[in-house]
Amino acid sequence: MDATHAASEEGLPTSCEDLLSQLNSWGISYVLHEHAPLRTVEDAKAVEGALLRPGEQALRLKNLYLRDRKKRNYLVSLEQDRDVDLKALGATLGGGGLSFGSADRLMEFLGVRPGAVTPLAMINGAPKGVRFFMDAQAQHADSIYMHPLVNTRTLAMPRADLMVFFERIGVTPEWI
């Protein structure tokens, strides 16, 4: 593990290494890619050509940690190029007044830092009552690309294996 990656794991309730060990023990397959820190969709697009396999139907995600007026927490994982209207999304989720959660709340509820938000953070979020919504397009992808709790790595995980992960942690994605 290099110094940049080690620093990105410091203080996390579940480290990337712990997550990968858990995935391995559950027999969940993935391909691990290491790269410079990616903080935005634009950063990810700059490196994704080197990650994607030719002919693969891949879903690349953007992930939103949101709170509503009633202080309920949501993780929403969408296809990276999908436009998001928070007011309309709030109506879809059944919670009005959506806003982005602070970095402190992100760490408290999902155990990750800004730029590393991922469906895999539900390993920390599920016990804290975070509701998880996922783009229905994921149901048709061969592989889903996401960070493993840090933004210096990306996992390519077969859709079926991601569903096994959710089952293991007691999460049923709500499709949108």
matplotlib code that plots the C-alpha trace (Angstrom):
import matplotlib.pyplot as plt

x = [0.0, 1.5, 1.6, -1.2, -3.5, -2.6, -3.3, -6.7, -7.7, -6.6, -9.5, -12.0, -14.3, -14.0, -10.7, -10.5, -8.3, -10.9, -13.6, -11.6, -10.9, -14.6, -15.4, -12.8, -14.2, -17.7, -16.4, -17.3, -15.3, -14.0, -11.1, -9.1, -7.6, -5.3, -5.0, -4.5, -7.3, -10.5, -12.8, -15.3, -17.0, -14.6, -11.6, -13.0, -13.6, -10.0, -8.9, -11.8, -10.5, -7.7, -10.1, -12.9, -12.8, -13.8, -17.4, -18.3, -21.7, -20.3, -22.1, -20.0, -21.5, -21.8, -22.9, -24.8, -25.1, -28.2, -30.3, -33.9, -35.7, -36.5, -32.8, -33.2, -30.0, -29.9, -27.2, -28.2, -26.0, -26.7, -25.2, -22.4, -23.8, -27.4, -28.6, -30.0, -32.7, -32.7, -36.3, -37.6, -35.3, -36.8, -40.3, -39.1, -37.5, -40.4, -38.4, -38.6, -36.0, -33.0, -29.5, -26.0, -24.8, -21.7, -18.3, -18.7, -22.1, -20.8, -18.1, -20.5, -23.2, -21.2, -17.7, -16.1, -14.7, -16.0, -14.9, -15.0, -18.8, -19.8, -22.6, -20.0, -20.2, -23.6, -21.5, -21.3, -24.6, -27.0, -26.6, -27.2, -30.5, -29.2, -31.6, -30.0, -31.3, -29.7, -30.1, -32.3, -29.8, -27.6, -29.9, -28.7, -24.9, -22.3, -20.0, -20.4, -17.4, -17.2, -14.7, -13.9, -14.3, -11.3, -10.9, -7.5, -8.9, -11.8, -13.5, -15.1, -17.6, -20.0, -23.6, -24.5, -21.7, -22.7, -26.2, -24.6, -22.8, -26.0, -27.7, -24.8, -25.1, -28.9, -29.5, -32.2, -31.5, -34.5, -34.4, -35.0]
y = [0.0, 3.4, 6.4, 8.2, 5.2, 4.7, 8.4, 8.1, 5.2, 6.9, 7.3, 5.4, 3.1, 0.4, 0.5, -0.3, -3.3, -4.6, -4.2, -6.1, -8.9, -9.1, -9.3, -12.0, -14.0, -13.8, -15.0, -11.7, -11.1, -7.7, -6.2, -3.6, -0.6, 1.9, 5.5, 9.1, 10.4, 11.0, 13.6, 14.3, 12.6, 14.6, 13.2, 9.7, 10.2, 11.2, 7.7, 5.4, 4.6, 2.6, 0.8, -0.3, -3.6, -3.5, -4.6, -4.5, -3.0, -0.9, 1.4, 4.1, 5.9, 9.2, 9.0, 11.6, 11.6, 13.6, 14.6, 15.8, 18.3, 15.5, 14.7, 11.4, 10.2, 8.9, 7.4, 7.8, 6.0, 7.1, 6.7, 9.3, 11.4, 11.5, 15.0, 15.5, 17.9, 17.7, 18.9, 16.2, 13.6, 14.6, 13.8, 10.5, 9.5, 10.7, 13.3, 17.0, 19.6, 17.5, 18.9, 17.5, 16.2, 17.8, 16.1, 15.4, 13.7, 11.8, 10.3, 9.7, 8.0, 6.3, 6.2, 7.9, 11.2, 13.5, 12.1, 8.5, 8.1, 4.6, 2.0, -0.1, 2.5, 1.0, -1.5, 1.4, 3.2, 0.3, 0.0, 3.7, 3.7, 5.3, 4.5, 3.4, 4.2, 3.0, 3.8, 1.1, 1.0, -1.0, -4.0, -4.2, -3.6, -6.3, -4.5, -1.6, 0.7, 2.2, 3.2, 0.8, 3.5, 5.5, 7.5, 6.2, 2.9, 1.7, -1.7, -3.2, -5.6, -7.9, -6.8, -10.1, -9.9, -6.4, -7.8, -10.5, -7.8, -6.0, -9.2, -9.9, -6.5, -6.5, -3.8, -4.0, -1.3, 0.9, 1.3, 4.7]
z = [0.0, -1.0, 1.3, -0.6, -0.2, 3.5, 4.2, 2.5, 4.9, 8.1, 10.5, 8.5, 10.6, 8.0, 6.0, 2.3, 3.3, 5.7, 3.1, 0.5, 3.0, 3.8, 0.0, -0.4, 2.5, 1.0, -2.4, -4.0, -7.2, -8.3, -10.2, -8.3, -10.0, -8.2, -9.4, -8.3, -6.0, -8.0, -6.5, -9.3, -12.3, -14.5, -12.6, -13.1, -16.8, -17.2, -16.1, -17.0, -20.4, -18.8, -16.5, -18.8, -20.7, -24.4, -25.0, -21.3, -20.4, -17.5, -15.1, -13.8, -10.8, -9.1, -5.6, -3.5, 0.2, 1.0, 4.0, 4.1, 6.3, 8.8, 9.1, 7.3, 5.4, 1.9, -0.4, -4.0, -6.6, -10.2, -13.7, -13.7, -16.5, -15.2, -14.4, -10.9, -9.8, -6.0, -5.8, -8.2, -6.5, -3.1, -4.5, -5.8, -2.5, -0.5, 1.4, 0.8, 1.2, 0.2, 0.6, 0.6, 3.9, 5.4, 5.4, 9.2, 8.7, 5.7, 8.0, 10.8, 8.7, 5.8, 7.1, 4.1, 3.0, 0.3, -3.1, -1.9, -1.6, -2.8, -2.6, -0.6, 2.2, 3.1, 5.1, 7.5, 6.6, 6.9, 10.7, 11.0, 9.0, 5.8, 2.9, -0.3, -3.8, -6.9, -10.6, -12.2, -15.0, -12.7, -13.1, -16.8, -16.3, -16.6, -14.1, -11.8, -11.1, -7.7, -5.0, -2.2, 0.6, -0.7, -3.9, -4.7, -5.9, -8.1, -8.0, -11.1, -9.6, -11.5, -10.8, -9.3, -6.9, -5.8, -5.1, -3.0, -1.0, -0.4, 0.8, 3.1, 4.8, 4.9, 2.3, -0.4, -3.0, -3.8, -7.6, -9.2]

ax = plt.figure().add_subplot(projection="3d")
ax.plot(x, y, z, "-o")
ax.set_aspect("equal")
plt.show()
